[in-house]
Amino acid sequence: MAGILDSKTRFIDMIITQEGKRQIASGMLRAEYASISDAETFYDSAEVDDVSNRIFFQAMDSHNNVIVLEKDDSGKLIEFNFSPTGSIVGNDIFEKDTTVTSSLRLTAVTGSAFASTSRAVMNSFTSHFDALQTLSTFDKTGNDFELNTERINFSISNSVPFAQGPHSETINVNDAEPFFLDSKLTHLPNFDFLPPVNVDGTNYGEYEDIRSLKRETLNQIKKRLGYSGFQDYDDETGTRKRKSNSAFRTDKIGDFDVINRKSLASPKGRFADFKQYKTVYFDKTSDQNNLIMQIFEDGPDSKLIKLDIIDAGSFEDKSSKFYPEKRIFYVGKILIDDFNTPTFINIFTIMFE
């Protein structure tokens, strides 16, 4: 932007936001991407009543700068103001107490009000993003975003996704795979098995790789998820299709589908690994197809919990003609076991094609 006092000088007034200060204090600040906004710029004198209102001598922090909620090391959400009278502290949502008129007092939202308030929080992310008015290198006209469905539902029944029922699938967090042994991460360079070696390259000793390698390849991931979830399209033509599975039935509870194994179908063999899945098609998307995704759980006791996402990377699918690359994301929670070791509990898996 042109200098106010010297037209031959360009300057940028830059500040560190509250989130930036928090990351600096924790040693976690990583500047990787940059965007430019003209939200406070006027290009036409008719846009403002007084030309003096156009001049800004100092950059300022704004609540619109927050479009992605961050978590601290304990897993709780960092404080976030989603409206002039609403805030998130920890995993609690606070809103203005309407019974108090003489001052502003916030109270934790509970009960039936929690659902509507949590939706307002979600809507604030997109409104903040729009308010940033980020400049783009291409015309956004015609780059609409539209999915083939607005809502998808999953349910746990007596036989899906657990063939022997959900009660037989409980696990103590101490028995789950910790991060450094997690089969979902062993293919990543950060989790390589690196036994010590001598300076001349010879082995320092004999060490056993105790990691689980069950999900190192795409085929292993597919097998773990159940192959039936990858049969939604015809790989020869690229057209959508839906294969039915005669071993399962769909029960209706209102408009909600609940899948169960048929009474005469065996819980073993090829039907044992059947899991519910949904395919979401991007009917309209931008030229760059850039996405920002946050996943939350409306937890018990009116708590808003942000789930953790692990990017497992891209996998080549040589068997697919139209979708040769798969990007895998694991969604779940990080829990701490009795040995103070972080463990990731996978709730569901997202695959982008």
C-alpha positions as a Markdown table, in Angstrom:
| # | Residue | x | y | z |
|---|---|---|---|---|
| 1 | Met | 0.0 | 0.0 | 0.0 |
| 2 | Ala | 1.3 | 3.5 | -0.8 |
| 3 | Gly | 2.9 | 5.4 | 2.1 |
| 4 | Ile | 0.8 | 8.2 | 3.6 |
| 5 | Leu | 3.7 | 10.6 | 4.3 |
| 6 | Asp | 5.9 | 9.6 | 1.4 |
| 7 | Ser | 4.4 | 8.4 | -1.9 |
| 8 | Lys | 7.6 | 6.8 | -2.9 |
| 9 | Thr | 7.7 | 4.6 | 0.2 |
| 10 | Arg | 5.8 | 1.4 | 0.8 |
| 11 | Phe | 5.2 | 0.1 | 4.3 |
| 12 | Ile | 3.3 | -2.8 | 6.0 |
| 13 | Asp | 1.9 | -2.4 | 9.5 |
| 14 | Met | 1.9 | -5.8 | 11.0 |
| 15 | Ile | 0.8 | -7.1 | 14.4 |
| 16 | Ile | 0.9 | -10.5 | 16.1 |
| 17 | Thr | -2.6 | -11.8 | 17.0 |
| 18 | Gln | -3.5 | -13.3 | 20.3 |
| 19 | Glu | -3.3 | -16.8 | 18.8 |
| 20 | Gly | 0.1 | -15.9 | 17.4 |
| 21 | Lys | 1.4 | -14.7 | 20.8 |
| 22 | Arg | 0.2 | -18.0 | 22.3 |
| 23 | Gln | 2.0 | -20.0 | 19.7 |
| 24 | Ile | 5.2 | -18.0 | 20.2 |
| 25 | Ala | 5.0 | -18.5 | 24.0 |
| 26 | Ser | 4.7 | -22.3 | 23.5 |
| 27 | Gly | 7.4 | -22.4 | 20.8 |
| 28 | Met | 4.9 | -23.7 | 18.2 |
| 29 | Leu | 4.6 | -20.8 | 15.8 |
| 30 | Arg | 5.2 | -21.8 | 12.2 |
| 31 | Ala | 4.6 | -19.3 | 9.5 |
| 32 | Glu | 3.8 | -21.4 | 6.4 |
| 33 | Tyr | 1.1 | -19.6 | 4.4 |
| 34 | Ala | 0.2 | -16.0 | 3.9 |
| 35 | Ser | -2.9 | -14.2 | 2.6 |
| 36 | Ile | -3.8 | -10.6 | 1.9 |
| 37 | Ser | -7.0 | -8.9 | 2.6 |
| 38 | Asp | -8.5 | -5.5 | 1.4 |
| 39 | Ala | -11.3 | -5.6 | 4.0 |
| 40 | Glu | -10.5 | -2.1 | 5.3 |
| 41 | Thr | -9.7 | -0.5 | 1.9 |
| 42 | Phe | -12.0 | 1.8 | -0.1 |
| 43 | Tyr | -11.5 | 2.2 | -3.9 |
| 44 | Asp | -14.3 | 4.6 | -4.5 |
| 45 | Ser | -14.9 | 7.9 | -2.7 |
| 46 | Ala | -18.7 | 7.2 | -2.9 |
| 47 | Glu | -18.2 | 4.2 | -0.6 |
| 48 | Val | -17.6 | 6.4 | 2.5 |
| 49 | Asp | -19.1 | 9.7 | 3.7 |
| 50 | Asp | -15.9 | 11.2 | 5.0 |
| 51 | Val | -12.6 | 10.6 | 3.2 |
| 52 | Ser | -10.8 | 10.8 | 6.6 |
| 53 | Asn | -12.5 | 7.5 | 7.6 |
| 54 | Arg | -10.3 | 5.6 | 5.0 |
| 55 | Ile | -7.0 | 6.2 | 6.7 |
| 56 | Phe | -5.8 | 3.5 | 9.1 |
| 57 | Phe | -2.6 | 4.3 | 11.0 |
| 58 | Gln | -2.3 | 1.1 | 12.9 |
| 59 | Ala | -3.3 | -2.5 | 12.2 |
| 60 | Met | -5.6 | -4.1 | 14.8 |
| 61 | Asp | -6.6 | -7.6 | 15.9 |
| 62 | Ser | -10.1 | -8.7 | 15.1 |
| 63 | His | -12.2 | -11.7 | 16.1 |
| 64 | Asn | -12.6 | -12.4 | 12.4 |
| 65 | Asn | -9.0 | -13.5 | 12.3 |
| 66 | Val | -10.0 | -16.8 | 14.0 |
| 67 | Ile | -11.5 | -19.3 | 11.6 |
| 68 | Val | -9.9 | -22.5 | 13.0 |
| 69 | Leu | -10.2 | -23.4 | 16.7 |
| 70 | Glu | -6.9 | -24.5 | 18.4 |
| 71 | Lys | -6.5 | -26.9 | 21.3 |
| 72 | Asp | -4.0 | -26.8 | 24.1 |
| 73 | Asp | -1.9 | -29.8 | 25.2 |
| 74 | Ser | -4.7 | -31.0 | 27.5 |
| 75 | Gly | -7.1 | -31.2 | 24.6 |
| 76 | Lys | -9.3 | -28.3 | 25.6 |
| 77 | Leu | -10.2 | -25.5 | 23.2 |
| 78 | Ile | -8.4 | -22.2 | 23.3 |
| 79 | Glu | -10.6 | -19.3 | 24.3 |
| 80 | Phe | -12.7 | -18.1 | 21.3 |
| 81 | Asn | -15.2 | -15.3 | 21.0 |
| 82 | Phe | -17.8 | -16.3 | 18.4 |
| 83 | Ser | -20.1 | -13.3 | 18.9 |
| 84 | Pro | -20.1 | -10.0 | 20.9 |
| 85 | Thr | -21.7 | -11.8 | 23.8 |
| 86 | Gly | -20.5 | -15.4 | 23.3 |
| 87 | Ser | -17.3 | -17.2 | 24.1 |
| 88 | Ile | -15.8 | -20.7 | 24.3 |
| 89 | Val | -13.6 | -21.4 | 27.4 |
| 90 | Gly | -12.2 | -24.9 | 27.7 |
| 91 | Asn | -14.9 | -27.1 | 26.3 |
| 92 | Asp | -17.8 | -25.0 | 27.6 |
| 93 | Ile | -19.8 | -22.5 | 25.6 |
| 94 | Phe | -20.8 | -19.3 | 27.4 |
| 95 | Glu | -23.5 | -16.9 | 26.2 |
| 96 | Lys | -25.1 | -13.8 | 27.6 |
| 97 | Asp | -27.3 | -14.3 | 30.7 |
| 98 | Thr | -30.6 | -12.8 | 29.5 |
| 99 | Thr | -31.9 | -12.6 | 33.1 |
| 100 | Val | -29.3 | -9.8 | 33.8 |
| 101 | Thr | -30.0 | -6.5 | 32.2 |
| 102 | Ser | -27.8 | -4.1 | 34.1 |
| 103 | Ser | -24.5 | -5.7 | 33.1 |
| 104 | Leu | -23.0 | -8.4 | 30.8 |
| 105 | Arg | -22.7 | -11.7 | 32.5 |
| 106 | Leu | -22.0 | -15.0 | 30.7 |
| 107 | Thr | -23.3 | -18.3 | 31.7 |
| 108 | Ala | -22.5 | -21.8 | 30.5 |
| 109 | Val | -25.0 | -23.0 | 27.8 |
| 110 | Thr | -26.7 | -26.3 | 28.7 |
| 111 | Gly | -29.7 | -28.4 | 27.7 |
| 112 | Ser | -31.8 | -27.6 | 24.7 |
| 113 | Ala | -30.0 | -24.2 | 24.2 |
| 114 | Phe | -26.7 | -26.0 | 23.6 |
| 115 | Ala | -27.7 | -27.3 | 20.2 |
| 116 | Ser | -28.7 | -23.9 | 18.8 |
| 117 | Thr | -25.7 | -22.2 | 20.3 |
| 118 | Ser | -23.2 | -24.8 | 19.0 |
| 119 | Arg | -24.7 | -24.2 | 15.5 |
| 120 | Ala | -24.1 | -20.5 | 15.9 |
| 121 | Val | -20.4 | -21.3 | 16.7 |
| 122 | Met | -20.1 | -23.4 | 13.6 |
| 123 | Asn | -21.6 | -20.6 | 11.5 |
| 124 | Ser | -19.2 | -18.1 | 12.9 |
| 125 | Phe | -16.3 | -19.8 | 11.2 |
| 126 | Thr | -17.6 | -19.2 | 7.7 |
| 127 | Ser | -18.8 | -15.6 | 8.6 |
| 128 | His | -15.3 | -14.8 | 10.0 |
| 129 | Phe | -13.8 | -16.2 | 6.8 |
| 130 | Asp | -16.0 | -14.1 | 4.6 |
| 131 | Ala | -15.3 | -11.0 | 6.7 |
| 132 | Leu | -11.6 | -11.4 | 6.0 |
| 133 | Gln | -12.2 | -10.6 | 2.3 |
| 134 | Thr | -9.1 | -12.4 | 1.3 |
| 135 | Leu | -7.7 | -11.4 | -2.1 |
| 136 | Ser | -7.6 | -14.0 | -4.7 |
| 137 | Thr | -5.6 | -14.5 | -7.9 |
| 138 | Phe | -8.6 | -15.7 | -9.9 |
| 139 | Asp | -12.2 | -14.6 | -10.3 |
| 140 | Lys | -14.4 | -16.3 | -7.7 |
| 141 | Thr | -17.5 | -16.0 | -9.9 |
| 142 | Gly | -18.8 | -19.4 | -10.8 |
| 143 | Asn | -16.7 | -21.2 | -8.2 |
| 144 | Asp | -19.6 | -22.4 | -6.0 |
| 145 | Phe | -19.3 | -25.1 | -3.4 |
| 146 | Glu | -22.0 | -27.7 | -3.4 |
| 147 | Leu | -22.2 | -31.3 | -2.0 |
| 148 | Asn | -24.7 | -33.9 | -3.0 |
| 149 | Thr | -25.9 | -34.2 | 0.5 |
| 150 | Glu | -26.1 | -31.8 | 3.5 |
| 151 | Arg | -26.3 | -34.4 | 6.2 |
| 152 | Ile | -25.1 | -38.0 | 6.8 |
| 153 | Asn | -25.9 | -40.3 | 9.7 |
| 154 | Phe | -24.1 | -43.2 | 11.2 |
| 155 | Ser | -25.4 | -45.6 | 13.9 |
| 156 | Ile | -24.0 | -48.4 | 16.0 |
| 157 | Ser | -26.4 | -51.5 | 15.9 |
| 158 | Asn | -26.1 | -55.0 | 17.3 |
| 159 | Ser | -24.1 | -56.2 | 14.4 |
| 160 | Val | -22.7 | -53.1 | 12.5 |
| 161 | Pro | -19.9 | -52.1 | 12.6 |
| 162 | Phe | -19.0 | -54.8 | 15.3 |
| 163 | Ala | -19.9 | -58.3 | 14.1 |
| 164 | Gln | -20.3 | -59.6 | 17.7 |
| 165 | Gly | -22.0 | -56.5 | 19.1 |
| 166 | Pro | -20.6 | -53.2 | 20.5 |
| 167 | His | -20.1 | -54.6 | 24.1 |
| 168 | Ser | -17.4 | -57.0 | 22.9 |
| 169 | Glu | -15.3 | -54.2 | 21.4 |
| 170 | Thr | -14.5 | -52.2 | 24.5 |
| 171 | Ile | -10.8 | -51.6 | 25.2 |
| 172 | Asn | -8.7 | -50.1 | 28.0 |
| 173 | Val | -6.6 | -47.2 | 26.7 |
| 174 | Asn | -3.6 | -48.8 | 28.3 |
| 175 | Asp | -4.0 | -51.7 | 25.8 |
| 176 | Ala | -4.3 | -49.5 | 22.7 |
| 177 | Glu | -1.4 | -48.7 | 20.4 |
| 178 | Pro | 0.5 | -45.6 | 21.6 |
| 179 | Phe | 1.6 | -43.0 | 19.0 |
| 180 | Phe | 5.0 | -44.5 | 18.4 |
| 181 | Leu | 3.6 | -48.0 | 17.7 |
| 182 | Asp | 0.4 | -46.9 | 15.9 |
| 183 | Ser | -0.1 | -48.8 | 12.7 |
| 184 | Lys | -1.8 | -45.8 | 11.1 |
| 185 | Leu | 1.5 | -43.8 | 11.3 |
| 186 | Thr | 4.3 | -46.4 | 10.7 |
| 187 | His | 4.5 | -45.5 | 7.0 |
| 188 | Leu | 5.3 | -41.9 | 7.8 |
| 189 | Pro | 9.0 | -40.8 | 8.0 |
| 190 | Asn | 8.6 | -39.3 | 11.5 |
| 191 | Phe | 7.7 | -42.8 | 12.8 |
| 192 | Asp | 10.4 | -44.8 | 11.0 |
| 193 | Phe | 12.2 | -47.6 | 12.9 |
| 194 | Leu | 15.7 | -46.2 | 13.4 |
| 195 | Pro | 17.9 | -48.6 | 15.3 |
| 196 | Pro | 21.3 | -47.1 | 16.4 |
| 197 | Val | 24.3 | -47.8 | 14.1 |
| 198 | Asn | 28.0 | -47.3 | 14.4 |
| 199 | Val | 29.8 | -44.5 | 12.7 |
| 200 | Asp | 30.9 | -46.9 | 9.9 |
| 201 | Gly | 27.3 | -47.9 | 9.3 |
| 202 | Thr | 27.4 | -51.3 | 10.9 |
| 203 | Asn | 24.7 | -52.3 | 13.4 |
| 204 | Tyr | 25.3 | -51.2 | 16.9 |
| 205 | Gly | 23.3 | -54.2 | 18.1 |
| 206 | Glu | 20.2 | -56.4 | 17.4 |
| 207 | Tyr | 16.9 | -54.5 | 17.8 |
| 208 | Glu | 13.4 | -55.8 | 17.0 |
| 209 | Asp | 10.9 | -53.6 | 15.3 |
| 210 | Ile | 7.9 | -53.9 | 17.6 |
| 211 | Arg | 5.7 | -51.5 | 15.5 |
| 212 | Ser | 2.5 | -52.8 | 13.9 |
| 213 | Leu | 2.6 | -52.6 | 10.1 |
| 214 | Lys | -1.0 | -53.5 | 9.5 |
| 215 | Arg | -1.9 | -50.3 | 7.7 |
| 216 | Glu | 1.2 | -49.4 | 5.7 |
| 217 | Thr | -0.4 | -49.8 | 2.3 |
| 218 | Leu | -3.7 | -48.7 | 0.7 |
| 219 | Asn | -4.8 | -52.4 | 0.4 |
| 220 | Gln | -4.3 | -52.9 | 4.1 |
| 221 | Ile | -6.3 | -49.7 | 4.9 |
| 222 | Lys | -9.1 | -50.9 | 2.7 |
| 223 | Lys | -9.2 | -54.3 | 4.3 |
| 224 | Arg | -9.3 | -52.7 | 7.7 |
| 225 | Leu | -12.2 | -50.5 | 6.7 |
| 226 | Gly | -14.0 | -53.2 | 4.7 |
| 227 | Tyr | -13.9 | -53.4 | 1.0 |
| 228 | Ser | -17.6 | -53.0 | 0.6 |
| 229 | Gly | -17.2 | -49.3 | 1.3 |
| 230 | Phe | -15.2 | -48.8 | -1.9 |
| 231 | Gln | -17.7 | -50.0 | -4.4 |
| 232 | Asp | -19.7 | -46.9 | -5.0 |
| 233 | Tyr | -18.6 | -46.2 | -8.6 |
| 234 | Asp | -17.9 | -48.1 | -11.8 |
| 235 | Asp | -14.1 | -47.9 | -12.3 |
| 236 | Glu | -14.5 | -48.4 | -16.0 |
| 237 | Thr | -16.9 | -45.5 | -16.7 |
| 238 | Gly | -16.4 | -43.4 | -13.6 |
| 239 | Thr | -20.2 | -43.3 | -13.1 |
| 240 | Arg | -21.8 | -43.7 | -9.7 |
| 241 | Lys | -23.4 | -46.9 | -8.7 |
| 242 | Arg | -24.6 | -48.5 | -5.5 |
| 243 | Lys | -24.1 | -52.2 | -4.8 |
| 244 | Ser | -26.5 | -53.8 | -2.4 |
| 245 | Asn | -25.4 | -56.3 | 0.2 |
| 246 | Ser | -27.9 | -59.1 | 0.6 |
| 247 | Ala | -26.6 | -60.1 | 4.0 |
| 248 | Phe | -27.8 | -56.9 | 5.8 |
| 249 | Arg | -31.1 | -55.2 | 6.2 |
| 250 | Thr | -31.8 | -51.5 | 6.8 |
| 251 | Asp | -34.2 | -50.7 | 9.6 |
| 252 | Lys | -36.0 | -47.4 | 9.8 |
| 253 | Ile | -36.3 | -45.4 | 13.0 |
| 254 | Gly | -38.2 | -42.4 | 11.7 |
| 255 | Asp | -35.9 | -41.0 | 8.9 |
| 256 | Phe | -32.8 | -42.6 | 10.5 |
| 257 | Asp | -31.3 | -45.7 | 8.8 |
| 258 | Val | -29.9 | -48.4 | 11.1 |
| 259 | Ile | -28.1 | -51.3 | 9.4 |
| 260 | Asn | -28.2 | -54.8 | 11.0 |
| 261 | Arg | -27.0 | -58.2 | 9.8 |
| 262 | Lys | -29.9 | -60.4 | 8.7 |
| 263 | Ser | -30.7 | -63.2 | 11.2 |
| 264 | Leu | -29.5 | -66.0 | 9.0 |
| 265 | Ala | -26.3 | -64.3 | 7.8 |
| 266 | Ser | -23.1 | -65.5 | 9.4 |
| 267 | Pro | -21.1 | -63.1 | 11.5 |
| 268 | Lys | -17.9 | -64.6 | 10.1 |
| 269 | Gly | -16.3 | -64.7 | 6.7 |
| 270 | Arg | -16.7 | -61.9 | 4.1 |
| 271 | Phe | -19.5 | -60.1 | 6.0 |
| 272 | Ala | -17.7 | -59.9 | 9.3 |
| 273 | Asp | -15.9 | -56.7 | 8.4 |
| 274 | Phe | -18.9 | -54.7 | 7.1 |
| 275 | Lys | -18.9 | -51.1 | 8.3 |
| 276 | Gln | -21.2 | -48.3 | 7.5 |
| 277 | Tyr | -19.9 | -45.8 | 5.0 |
| 278 | Lys | -21.1 | -42.8 | 3.1 |
| 279 | Thr | -19.8 | -41.3 | -0.1 |
| 280 | Val | -20.0 | -37.5 | -0.5 |
| 281 | Tyr | -19.7 | -36.1 | -4.0 |
| 282 | Phe | -18.5 | -32.6 | -4.7 |
| 283 | Asp | -21.0 | -31.5 | -7.3 |
| 284 | Lys | -19.6 | -28.0 | -7.4 |
| 285 | Thr | -16.3 | -26.8 | -6.2 |
| 286 | Ser | -13.7 | -24.2 | -6.8 |
| 287 | Asp | -10.9 | -24.3 | -9.4 |
| 288 | Gln | -8.3 | -25.0 | -6.7 |
| 289 | Asn | -10.6 | -27.3 | -4.7 |
| 290 | Asn | -9.1 | -26.0 | -1.4 |
| 291 | Leu | -10.9 | -27.2 | 1.7 |
| 292 | Ile | -10.8 | -26.2 | 5.4 |
| 293 | Met | -12.3 | -28.9 | 7.6 |
| 294 | Gln | -13.0 | -28.9 | 11.4 |
| 295 | Ile | -14.8 | -31.8 | 13.1 |
| 296 | Phe | -16.5 | -31.3 | 16.4 |
| 297 | Glu | -18.4 | -33.6 | 18.8 |
| 298 | Asp | -21.4 | -32.4 | 20.7 |
| 299 | Gly | -20.1 | -34.1 | 23.8 |
| 300 | Pro | -21.9 | -35.2 | 26.9 |
| 301 | Asp | -23.0 | -32.7 | 29.5 |
| 302 | Ser | -23.2 | -29.9 | 26.9 |
| 303 | Lys | -19.5 | -29.9 | 26.0 |
| 304 | Leu | -18.0 | -28.9 | 22.6 |
| 305 | Ile | -15.1 | -31.2 | 21.8 |
| 306 | Lys | -13.0 | -30.7 | 18.8 |
| 307 | Leu | -11.8 | -34.0 | 17.3 |
| 308 | Asp | -8.2 | -34.6 | 16.3 |
| 309 | Ile | -7.3 | -35.3 | 12.6 |
| 310 | Ile | -4.2 | -37.2 | 11.5 |
| 311 | Asp | -3.1 | -36.7 | 7.9 |
| 312 | Ala | -1.8 | -40.2 | 6.9 |
| 313 | Gly | -0.7 | -38.9 | 3.5 |
| 314 | Ser | -1.5 | -39.9 | -0.1 |
| 315 | Phe | -1.6 | -43.4 | -1.5 |
| 316 | Glu | -1.4 | -44.6 | -5.1 |
| 317 | Asp | -4.3 | -46.7 | -6.1 |
| 318 | Lys | -3.1 | -48.7 | -9.2 |
| 319 | Ser | -6.4 | -50.5 | -9.4 |
| 320 | Ser | -8.4 | -47.3 | -10.0 |
| 321 | Lys | -8.6 | -45.7 | -13.4 |
| 322 | Phe | -10.4 | -42.5 | -12.5 |
| 323 | Tyr | -9.3 | -42.1 | -8.9 |
| 324 | Pro | -5.6 | -43.2 | -8.9 |
| 325 | Glu | -4.7 | -41.1 | -5.7 |
| 326 | Lys | -6.3 | -41.5 | -2.3 |
| 327 | Arg | -5.7 | -39.1 | 0.6 |
| 328 | Ile | -6.4 | -40.7 | 4.0 |
| 329 | Phe | -7.3 | -38.8 | 7.2 |
| 330 | Tyr | -8.0 | -40.5 | 10.5 |
| 331 | Val | -10.4 | -38.7 | 12.9 |
| 332 | Gly | -10.6 | -39.4 | 16.6 |
| 333 | Lys | -9.4 | -38.4 | 20.0 |
| 334 | Ile | -6.0 | -38.4 | 21.7 |
| 335 | Leu | -6.1 | -39.9 | 25.2 |
| 336 | Ile | -3.4 | -40.2 | 27.8 |
| 337 | Asp | -2.9 | -43.7 | 29.3 |
| 338 | Asp | -1.7 | -44.5 | 32.8 |
| 339 | Phe | 1.9 | -44.4 | 31.6 |
| 340 | Asn | 1.4 | -40.7 | 30.6 |
| 341 | Thr | 1.7 | -41.8 | 26.9 |
| 342 | Pro | -0.5 | -40.2 | 24.2 |
| 343 | Thr | -2.7 | -42.7 | 22.3 |
| 344 | Phe | -4.9 | -41.9 | 19.3 |
| 345 | Ile | -8.3 | -43.6 | 19.3 |
| 346 | Asn | -9.7 | -43.7 | 15.7 |
| 347 | Ile | -13.4 | -43.0 | 15.5 |
| 348 | Phe | -13.8 | -42.8 | 11.7 |
| 349 | Thr | -11.7 | -42.5 | 8.5 |
| 350 | Ile | -12.0 | -40.0 | 5.7 |
| 351 | Met | -10.7 | -40.8 | 2.2 |
| 352 | Phe | -10.5 | -38.1 | -0.5 |
| 353 | Glu | -10.3 | -39.2 | -4.1 |
